[in-house]
């Protein structure tokens, strides 16, 4: 499965459009990641716990979108967009939403 942010794939033509596909992941951040991020907010530096959680959520969302595209008979997803949000009463949840157009390439 080719997944790209570009509207086309070099060397291939789009033979068929299958529709818009999505992948969504909402991930909770545990208390230890939250404490670590709070300390980094005070003293400076990167929050490796949040970064790792965000990376994993993004990978899962892209995989989910690819699986949904494959179920439609697509072999690629073009024009992919990745969005991030924080959710929950204390902003303790991370949401990654990806979307793109499932296509069949020649």
DSSP file (Angstrom, degrees, kcal/mol; ACC not computed):
  #  RESIDUE AA STRUCTURE BP1 BP2  ACC     N-H-->O    O-->H-N    N-H-->O    O-->H-N    TCO  KAPPA ALPHA  PHI   PSI    X-CA   Y-CA   Z-CA
    1    1 A X              0   0    0      0, 0.0     2,-0.5     0, 0.0    75,-0.2   0.000 360.0 360.0 360.0 120.7    0.0    0.0    0.0
    2    2 A X  E     -a   76   0A   0     73,-1.6    75,-2.9    64,-0.1     2,-0.5  -0.807 360.0-174.1 -89.3 127.9    1.5    3.3   -1.1
    3    3 A X  E     +a   77   0A   0     -2,-0.5     2,-0.3    73,-0.2    75,-0.2  -0.987  14.4 160.0-125.5 121.7    0.5    6.2    1.3
    4    4 A X        -     0   0    0     73,-2.5    76,-2.2    -2,-0.5    75,-0.1  -0.980  46.4-139.0-144.4 151.9    1.5    9.7    0.3
    5    5 A X  S    S+     0   0    0     -2,-0.3    73,-0.1    74,-0.3     2,-0.1   0.615  81.5  93.5 -82.1 -13.1    0.6   13.3    0.9
    6    6 A X  S    S-     0   0    0      2,-0.1    73,-2.6    73,-0.1    74,-0.3  -0.403  84.1-122.6 -78.8 158.3    1.0   14.1   -2.8
    7    7 A X  S    S+     0   0    0     71,-0.2     2,-0.3    72,-0.1    71,-0.1   0.569  91.8  19.5 -78.6  -6.7   -2.0   14.1   -5.1
    8    8 A X  S    S-     0   0    0      5,-0.0     2,-0.5     6,-0.0    -2,-0.1  -0.923  75.3-117.1-150.1 172.6   -0.3   11.5   -7.4
    9    9 A X    >   -     0   0    0      3,-0.4     3,-2.2    -2,-0.3    69,-0.0  -0.979  37.7-114.6-121.0 120.6    2.4    8.9   -7.4
   10   10 A X  T 3  S+     0   0    0     -2,-0.5     3,-0.1     1,-0.3     0, 0.0  -0.236 100.4  18.2 -56.2 133.8    5.3    9.5   -9.8
   11   11 A X  T 3  S+     0   0    0      1,-0.2     2,-0.3     0, 0.0    -1,-0.3   0.417 114.0  84.4  85.9  -1.8    5.5    6.9  -12.5
   12   12 A X    <   -     0   0    0     -3,-2.2    -3,-0.4    93,-0.0     2,-0.4  -0.955  62.9-146.8-130.8 149.4    1.9    5.7  -12.0
   13   13 A X        -     0   0    0     -2,-0.3    93,-2.4    -3,-0.1     2,-0.6  -0.894  27.9-112.1-112.0 150.2   -1.4    6.9  -13.2
   14   14 A X  E     +B  105   0A   0     -2,-0.4    91,-0.2    91,-0.2     3,-0.1  -0.703  33.2 177.4 -81.8 118.6   -4.6    6.7  -11.2
   15   15 A X  E     +     0   0A   0     89,-2.9     2,-0.3    -2,-0.6    90,-0.2   0.791  65.7   9.0 -89.7 -32.9   -6.9    4.2  -12.9
   16   16 A X  E     -B  104   0A   0     88,-1.4    88,-2.6     0, 0.0     2,-0.5  -0.991  59.7-139.3-154.4 139.3   -9.8    4.4  -10.4
   17   17 A X  E     -B  103   0A   0     -2,-0.3    86,-0.2    86,-0.2     3,-0.1  -0.879  15.6-177.7 -98.1 128.6  -10.9    6.4   -7.4
   18   18 A X  E     -     0   0A   0     84,-3.2     2,-0.2    -2,-0.5    85,-0.2   0.650  46.7 -98.1-100.9 -19.7  -12.4    4.3   -4.6
   19   19 A X  E     -B  102   0A   0     83,-1.1    83,-3.2     2,-0.0    -1,-0.3  -0.658  49.7 -43.4 128.7 175.9  -13.3    7.1   -2.1
   20   20 A X  E     -B  101   0A   0     81,-0.2     2,-0.3    -2,-0.2    81,-0.2  -0.613  52.7-167.1 -81.8 136.9  -12.2    8.9    1.0
   21   21 A X  E     -B  100   0A   0     79,-2.7    79,-1.9    -2,-0.3     2,-0.3  -0.918   1.0-162.4-125.6 153.5  -10.7    6.8    3.8
   22   22 A X  E     -B   99   0A   0     -2,-0.3     2,-0.3    77,-0.2    77,-0.2  -0.891  12.0-164.2-131.3 158.5   -9.9    7.6    7.4
   23   23 A X  E     -B   98   0A   0     75,-2.1    75,-2.8    -2,-0.3     2,-0.4  -0.964  15.7-175.6-140.7 129.2   -7.9    6.3   10.3
   24   24 A X  E     +B   97   0A   0     -2,-0.3     2,-0.4    73,-0.2    73,-0.2  -0.981   8.2 177.2-130.3 137.8   -8.5    7.5   13.8
   25   25 A X  E     -B   96   0A   0     71,-2.3    71,-2.7    -2,-0.4     2,-0.5  -0.988   8.5-168.9-138.4 129.4   -6.7    6.8   17.0
   26   26 A X  E     -B   95   0A   0     -2,-0.4     2,-0.4    69,-0.2    69,-0.2  -0.983  16.8-173.5-116.8 122.4   -7.5    8.3   20.4
   27   27 A X  E     -B   94   0A   0     67,-3.3    67,-3.3    -2,-0.5     2,-0.2  -0.949  16.8-137.7-124.3 132.3   -4.8    7.6   23.0
   28   28 A X  E     -B   93   0A   0     -2,-0.4     2,-0.5    65,-0.2    65,-0.2  -0.594  15.1-135.6 -84.5 148.4   -4.7    8.3   26.7
   29   29 A X        -     0   0    0     63,-1.9    21,-0.0    -2,-0.2    20,-0.0  -0.906  23.6-130.2-104.2 128.3   -1.6    9.5   28.3
   30   30 A X     >  -     0   0    0     -2,-0.5     4,-2.2     1,-0.1     3,-0.2  -0.243  24.8-102.3 -78.3 169.4   -0.7    7.8   31.6
   31   31 A X  H  > S+     0   0    0      1,-0.2     4,-2.4     2,-0.2     5,-0.2   0.822 119.3  53.9 -59.9 -36.2    0.1    9.6   34.8
   32   32 A X  H  > S+     0   0    0      2,-0.2     4,-2.5     1,-0.2    -1,-0.2   0.900 109.4  47.1 -70.0 -40.1    3.9    9.0   34.5
   33   33 A X  H  > S+     0   0    0     -3,-0.2     4,-2.4     2,-0.2    17,-0.2   0.895 112.8  51.3 -64.2 -38.5    4.0   10.6   31.0
   34   34 A X  H  X S+     0   0    0     -4,-2.2     4,-2.1     2,-0.2    -2,-0.2   0.904 110.6  46.9 -66.0 -42.3    2.0   13.5   32.3
   35   35 A X  H  X S+     0   0    0     -4,-2.4     4,-2.2     2,-0.2    -2,-0.2   0.928 113.1  49.7 -64.3 -44.9    4.3   14.1   35.3
   36   36 A X  H  X S+     0   0    0     -4,-2.5     4,-2.1     1,-0.2    -2,-0.2   0.900 111.3  48.6 -60.8 -41.7    7.3   13.9   33.0
   37   37 A X  H  X S+     0   0    0     -4,-2.4     4,-2.0     1,-0.2    -1,-0.2   0.880 109.0  54.0 -66.5 -37.6    5.8   16.3   30.6
   38   38 A X  H  X S+     0   0    0     -4,-2.1     4,-1.4     2,-0.2    -2,-0.2   0.903 109.1  48.0 -63.1 -41.3    5.0   18.7   33.5
   39   39 A X  H  X S+     0   0    0     -4,-2.2     4,-3.0     1,-0.2     5,-0.3   0.899 111.1  50.2 -65.5 -40.6    8.6   18.7   34.7
   40   40 A X  H  X S+     0   0    0     -4,-2.1     4,-2.3     1,-0.2    -1,-0.2   0.838 106.1  56.9 -66.9 -31.1    9.8   19.3   31.2
   41   41 A X  H  < S+     0   0    0     -4,-2.0    -1,-0.2     2,-0.2    -2,-0.2   0.860 114.0  39.6 -65.3 -35.3    7.4   22.2   30.9
   42   42 A X  H  < S+     0   0    0     -4,-1.4    -2,-0.2    -5,-0.1    -1,-0.2   0.927 130.0  26.6 -78.0 -48.4    9.0   23.7   34.0
   43   43 A X  H  < S-     0   0    0     -4,-3.0    -3,-0.2     1,-0.2    -2,-0.2   0.563 109.1-118.4 -97.0 -10.3   12.6   23.0   33.3
   44   44 A X     <  +     0   0    0     -4,-2.3    -1,-0.2    -5,-0.3     2,-0.2  -0.126  59.3 102.0  92.6 165.7   12.6   22.8   29.5
   45   45 A X  S    S-     0   0    0     -4,-0.1     2,-0.2    -3,-0.1    -1,-0.2  -0.432  70.2 -54.2 109.8 175.0   13.4   20.0   27.2
   46   46 A X        -     0   0    0     -2,-0.2     2,-1.0     1,-0.0     3,-0.1  -0.605  39.8-129.2 -91.5 149.5   11.5   17.5   25.1
   47   47 A X     >  -     0   0    0     -2,-0.2     4,-2.6     1,-0.2     5,-0.2  -0.804  23.6-177.9 -98.8  94.3    8.8   15.1   26.4
   48   48 A X  H  > S+     0   0    0     -2,-1.0     4,-2.5     1,-0.2     5,-0.2   0.835  80.2  57.6 -64.0 -32.5    9.9   11.7   25.1
   49   49 A X  H  > S+     0   0    0      2,-0.2     4,-2.0     1,-0.2    -1,-0.2   0.941 111.4  40.5 -63.1 -47.6    6.8   10.1   26.7
   50   50 A X  H  > S+     0   0    0    -17,-0.2     4,-2.7     2,-0.2     5,-0.2   0.904 114.6  53.3 -66.1 -41.5    4.4   12.3   24.7
   51   51 A X  H  X S+     0   0    0     -4,-2.6     4,-2.4     1,-0.2    -2,-0.2   0.914 110.2  47.1 -61.3 -42.8    6.5   12.1   21.6
   52   52 A X  H  X S+     0   0    0     -4,-2.5     4,-2.5     2,-0.2    -1,-0.2   0.911 112.8  49.3 -65.4 -42.7    6.5    8.3   21.7
   53   53 A X  H  X S+     0   0    0     -4,-2.0     4,-2.3    -5,-0.2    -2,-0.2   0.905 112.5  48.0 -62.5 -42.0    2.8    8.1   22.3
   54   54 A X  H  X S+     0   0    0     -4,-2.7     4,-2.3     2,-0.2    -2,-0.2   0.906 111.3  50.3 -65.9 -42.6    2.1   10.5   19.4
   55   55 A X  H  X S+     0   0    0     -4,-2.4     4,-2.3    -5,-0.2    -2,-0.2   0.930 111.9  47.5 -61.6 -46.3    4.4    8.6   17.1
   56   56 A X  H  X S+     0   0    0     -4,-2.5     4,-2.4     1,-0.2    -2,-0.2   0.902 111.7  50.1 -63.1 -41.6    2.6    5.3   17.9
   57   57 A X  H  X S+     0   0    0     -4,-2.3     4,-2.3     2,-0.2    -1,-0.2   0.900 110.6  50.0 -63.8 -40.5   -0.8    6.8   17.5
   58   58 A X  H  X S+     0   0    0     -4,-2.3     4,-2.3     2,-0.2    -2,-0.2   0.924 111.0  48.7 -64.4 -44.5    0.2    8.3   14.1
   59   59 A X  H  X S+     0   0    0     -4,-2.3     4,-2.3     1,-0.2    -2,-0.2   0.920 112.8  48.2 -61.3 -44.3    1.5    4.9   12.9
   60   60 A X  H  X S+     0   0    0     -4,-2.4     4,-2.5     2,-0.2    -1,-0.2   0.898 110.8  50.5 -64.0 -40.9   -1.7    3.1   14.0
   61   61 A X  H  X S+     0   0    0     -4,-2.3     4,-2.3     2,-0.2    -1,-0.2   0.911 111.5  48.0 -64.7 -42.4   -3.9    5.7   12.3
   62   62 A X  H  X S+     0   0    0     -4,-2.3     4,-2.4     2,-0.2    -2,-0.2   0.902 112.3  49.5 -64.9 -40.8   -2.0    5.4    9.0
   63   63 A X  H  X S+     0   0    0     -4,-2.3     4,-2.3     2,-0.2    -2,-0.2   0.910 110.6  50.2 -63.1 -42.3   -2.2    1.5    9.2
   64   64 A X  H  X S+     0   0    0     -4,-2.5     4,-2.2     2,-0.2    -2,-0.2   0.918 110.9  48.9 -62.4 -43.8   -5.9    1.7    9.9
   65   65 A X  H  X S+     0   0    0     -4,-2.3     4,-2.2     1,-0.2    -2,-0.2   0.914 110.9  50.7 -62.4 -42.8   -6.4    4.0    6.9
   66   66 A X  H  X S+     0   0    0     -4,-2.4     4,-2.3     1,-0.2    -1,-0.2   0.887 109.4  51.0 -61.8 -39.9   -4.4    1.7    4.7
   67   67 A X  H  X S+     0   0    0     -4,-2.3     4,-1.9     2,-0.2    -1,-0.2   0.906 110.2  49.0 -64.1 -42.4   -6.5   -1.3    5.8
   68   68 A X  H  X S+     0   0    0     -4,-2.2     4,-0.8     2,-0.2    -2,-0.2   0.879 111.0  50.6 -65.5 -37.1   -9.7    0.5    5.1
   69   69 A X  H ><>S+     0   0    0     -4,-2.2     5,-2.3     1,-0.2     3,-0.8   0.913 108.2  52.2 -65.8 -42.4   -8.4    1.4    1.6
   70   70 A X  H ><5S+     0   0    0     -4,-2.3     3,-1.5     1,-0.3    -2,-0.2   0.877 103.3  58.1 -62.0 -37.6   -7.4   -2.2    0.9
   71   71 A X  H 3<5S+     0   0    0     -4,-1.9    -1,-0.3     1,-0.3    -2,-0.2   0.767 104.5  52.8 -63.4 -24.6  -10.9   -3.3    1.8
   72   72 A X  T <<5S-     0   0    0     -4,-0.8    -1,-0.3    -3,-0.8    -2,-0.2   0.518 124.9-105.3 -85.6  -5.6  -12.1   -1.0   -0.9
   73   73 A X  T < 5S+     0   0    0     -3,-1.5    -3,-0.2    -4,-0.4     2,-0.1   0.600  73.2 142.8  92.1  13.0   -9.8   -2.6   -3.4
   74   74 A X      < -     0   0    0     -5,-2.3    -1,-0.3    -6,-0.1    30,-0.3  -0.471  40.1-165.0 -84.7 156.9   -7.3    0.2   -3.5
   75   75 A X  S    S+     0   0    0     28,-2.0   -73,-1.6     1,-0.2     2,-0.3   0.273  74.5  26.9-120.1   7.3   -3.5   -0.1   -3.7
   76   76 A X  E     -aC   2 103A   0     27,-1.4    27,-2.7   -75,-0.2     2,-0.4  -0.986  58.8-145.5-159.6 158.7   -2.7    3.4   -2.7
   77   77 A X  E     -aC   3 102A   0    -75,-2.9   -73,-2.5    -2,-0.3     3,-0.3  -0.990  25.4-173.2-129.2 122.8   -3.9    6.4   -0.7
   78   78 A X  E     + C   0 101A   0     23,-2.5    23,-2.9    -2,-0.4   -71,-0.2  -0.720  59.1  31.7-113.5 163.1   -3.1    9.9   -2.1
   79   79 A X  E    S-     0   0A   0    -73,-2.6   -74,-0.3    -2,-0.2    -1,-0.2   0.847  78.0-174.4  64.6  35.3   -3.6   13.4   -0.7
   80   80 A X  E     -     0   0A   0    -76,-2.2     2,-0.4   -74,-0.3    20,-0.2  -0.388   9.0-167.1 -71.1 137.6   -3.1   12.2    2.8
   81   81 A X  E     - C   0  99A   0     18,-2.8    18,-2.0    -2,-0.1     2,-0.5  -0.978   5.5-156.2-123.7 138.2   -3.7   14.7    5.6
   82   82 A X  E     - C   0  98A   0     -2,-0.4     2,-0.4    16,-0.2    16,-0.2  -0.966  12.3-175.9-117.8 126.7   -2.7   14.2    9.2
   83   83 A X  E     - C   0  97A   0     14,-2.8    14,-2.5    -2,-0.5     2,-0.4  -0.938   7.5-159.6-123.3 145.7   -4.4   16.1   12.0
   84   84 A X  E     + C   0  96A   0     -2,-0.4     2,-0.3    12,-0.2    12,-0.2  -0.954  14.4 168.7-123.9 142.5   -3.7   16.2   15.8
   85   85 A X  E     - C   0  95A   0     10,-2.1    10,-2.9    -2,-0.4     2,-0.4  -0.970  27.8-133.1-144.1 158.0   -6.0   17.2   18.6
   86   86 A X  E     - C   0  94A   0     -2,-0.3     2,-0.3     8,-0.2     8,-0.2  -0.949  31.5-179.7-111.0 140.6   -6.1   17.0   22.4
   87   87 A X  E     + C   0  93A   0      6,-2.6     6,-2.1    -2,-0.4     5,-0.2  -0.780  27.1  65.6-131.6 171.5   -9.3   15.8   24.0
   88   88 A X  S >  S-     0   0    0     -2,-0.3     3,-1.3     3,-0.2     5,-0.0  -0.059  87.8 -72.3  97.7 163.5  -10.8   15.1   27.4
   89   89 A X  T 3  S+     0   0    0      1,-0.3    -1,-0.1     2,-0.1     0, 0.0   0.823 136.0  28.1 -63.5 -32.4  -11.6   17.3   30.4
   90   90 A X  T 3  S-     0   0    0     -3,-0.1    -1,-0.3     0, 0.0    -2,-0.1   0.069 115.8-105.6-113.8  23.3   -8.0   17.8   31.3
   91   91 A X  S <  S+     0   0    0     -3,-1.3    -3,-0.2     1,-0.1    -2,-0.1   0.861  76.6 141.0  55.3  38.1   -6.6   17.5   27.7
   92   92 A X        +     0   0    0     -5,-0.2   -63,-1.9    -6,-0.1     2,-0.4   0.351  45.7  75.8 -93.3   5.9   -5.3   14.0   28.7
   93   93 A X  E     -BC  28  87A   0     -6,-2.1    -6,-2.6   -65,-0.2     2,-0.5  -0.950  64.6-151.0-120.8 139.0   -6.1   12.3   25.4
   94   94 A X  E     -BC  27  86A   0    -67,-3.3   -67,-3.3    -2,-0.4     2,-0.5  -0.908  11.6-164.0-105.8 133.6   -4.3   12.6   22.1
   95   95 A X  E     -BC  26  85A   0    -10,-2.9   -10,-2.1    -2,-0.5     2,-0.5  -0.973   6.3-171.4-119.5 131.4   -6.2   12.1   18.9
   96   96 A X  E     -BC  25  84A   0    -71,-2.7   -71,-2.3    -2,-0.5     2,-0.5  -0.989   6.9-176.6-117.6 126.6   -4.6   11.5   15.5
   97   97 A X  E     -BC  24  83A   0    -14,-2.5   -14,-2.8    -2,-0.5     2,-0.4  -0.990   0.3-176.3-125.1 124.1   -6.9   11.6   12.5
   98   98 A X  E     +BC  23  82A   0    -75,-2.8   -75,-2.1    -2,-0.5     2,-0.3  -0.931   4.1 176.1-119.3 145.9   -5.6   10.8    9.0
   99   99 A X  E     +BC  22  81A   0    -18,-2.0   -18,-2.8    -2,-0.4     2,-0.3  -0.989   8.8 143.6-146.0 153.8   -7.6   11.0    5.8
  100  100 A X  E     -B   21   0A   0    -79,-1.9   -79,-2.7    -2,-0.3     2,-0.6  -0.959  48.8 -80.6-169.9-178.8   -6.9   10.6    2.1
  101  101 A X  E     -BC  20  78A   0    -23,-2.9   -23,-2.5    -2,-0.3     2,-0.4  -0.894  35.9-138.9-104.8 120.9   -8.3    9.3   -1.2
  102  102 A X  E     +BC  19  77A   0    -83,-3.2   -84,-3.2    -2,-0.6   -83,-1.1  -0.634  34.6 170.2 -77.4 129.8   -8.1    5.6   -1.8
  103  103 A X  E     -BC  17  76A   0    -27,-2.7   -28,-2.0    -2,-0.4   -27,-1.4  -0.896  36.8-125.5-137.3 163.7   -7.1    4.9   -5.4
  104  104 A X  E     -B   16   0A   0    -88,-2.6   -89,-2.9    -2,-0.3   -88,-1.4  -0.975  30.8-155.7-110.3 121.7   -6.1    2.1   -7.8
  105  105 A X  E      B   14   0A   0     -2,-0.5   -91,-0.2   -91,-0.2   -93,-0.0  -0.694 360.0 360.0 -95.3 149.0   -2.8    2.8   -9.5
  106  106 A X              0   0    0    -93,-2.4   -92,-0.1    -2,-0.3    -1,-0.1   0.451 360.0 360.0 -74.1 360.0   -1.7    1.3  -12.9
